[in-house]
Amino acid sequence: MSPEEAVGRLNTILAHAWMIRTFLKHADEIQESEDMLDVPRTLYDSIRAVEPAHQRGDLAEFLRRLKGKLPKLRRAADYFAAHFREFSPHTNFEMASASLLGVVRAMEEVFVNVNWDEVRSLARPSPTESAAADPLDDLEIPEV
């Protein structure tokens, strides 16, 4: 899978995650549980973490950042699946749990199938690498 295809697929998957997050954020049943509120917070953090890279069109950074968020997303999905019935046995919570587990599985499948050699070839230099080549770094500036 090319980086472009992977990012396109992952954006659709993240749209599903955003809807789960929205449902949970507004669910009165979980508002008193910090542990359960970590689920929508983790979704929010993960989705927003890749937004700047997506807006810049930096596919490598988008994929690297989101892959780094995957363990936290897996833990949040597993926690939600194990505990949602403590808050509500309603079908909405059951389907949100199934959907969140599906989001994580779908992301894992994309990451297994993405062409990482192609992703590495797209990687832009880090800010520290770029800054090292800046000729202004060699200027001596006296302290005042």
N, C-alpha and C positions, 0 to 999 in steps of 0.2 A: 504494500500500500504506500503510495507516495505521501510526502508530508502534506501536500494540499488536500488530498483525499482524507487523510487522518484528521486534520484540523476541521474540515467540513463535517465529518462524521461526529467528531467530539463536540462541536458546537451544538449539533442537534441533541446529543446526549445531555449536554449541560443545560439545554432548554428544559428538558424533562426534570433534571435535578432542581432547577430554579422553581418549577411548579410544586415540587415536593416541599422545598424550602418555604415557599409562600404558604402552603397549606399548614405546615407545622408552626410557622411563625404566628399564625393567627388562631391556632388551636388552643382554646381556653384550658383544655384538659392538662396540658403540659407546662403551663406558665409558672407553676410553683416548683418545678424540678430543674435545677441547674444542669444536671447530667443530661436530661432529655433536651433541654434548650441548646446544648452543645451540638446537637445534630443539625438544626437549621443554621447555626453559626458556622459550623464546619463547611456546610454547603456554600454559604455566602462567601466565606473566606476563599474557598477553592475557586469559585467561579470568578470572583473579582480579581484574584491574583493573576489570572491569565488575560484579563481584559486589555491591559495596556499593550501587551505583546500582539494580541489579535488586531487591535486598532492600528498598530505600526506595520502589520503584515509580517511580523517576525515569527515565522512558523517554527523555527528551531527553539526559540525561547518559549513559545506557547507550549510546545510538546514537552520540553524539559521541565517547565514549572508544573504543568498539570500531572505529569508522571510522578513528580516529587510529592504531590498532594494525595496521590492514590492510597498510600497506607492509612492516612487519616480518614479518608472517605470510606475505606473498607471498615475501619474500626467503628465509625459512626453508623454505617449501615448495619453492621452486626449488632451493635448495641441497641439500635432502634428495633431490629427484628426480635431481639431477645426480651425487650421490655415494654413494647407498646401496649400489650394487653393489661399491664398494670395501670394504665391511664384510661384506656378505652378498648373494648372489644369490637367497636364499630367497624364495619367493612371499610370505611374511609381510611382508618389507620392500618388495617390489614393490607389494603391495596397500596398505600403509600410505602409500607415496608417492602412489599414485593417489588414495587417500582424502583425503590432505592437500591435494593440488592441487584436488580436488573441493570440499573445505571452503572454500578460498579463493575459488574461482569462485562457489560458492553465496552466500557473503557479499557478493561484489561485485555479484551480481544483486540481492540484497536492497537494498543501498545505492543502486543505480541506480533501483530502483522505489519506494523509500520517499518519502512525501510530506513533503519537508523544510520546507515552509511550516507544515504542521501540527506538525512537530517543534519548530520555532522558537517556535511559539505556546505550547508546553508548557514551554519552558525556564524554569527557576527562576533568580532573581537569584544572581549569584555571591556567595561569602562576603564579598568586599571591598565589593560593592554593598550588601549587607545591613548590614555593619558600619558603613558610612558614615552610615546613618540612625540608628545607635544613639546616644541622647542621652547615654549615659555617656562617649562619646568627647570631649565638650566639657568634662568635669571636669578641673580642674587638680589634679594629685596631686603634692605636694611630694616631692622626693628626700629620702631618709633617710640 
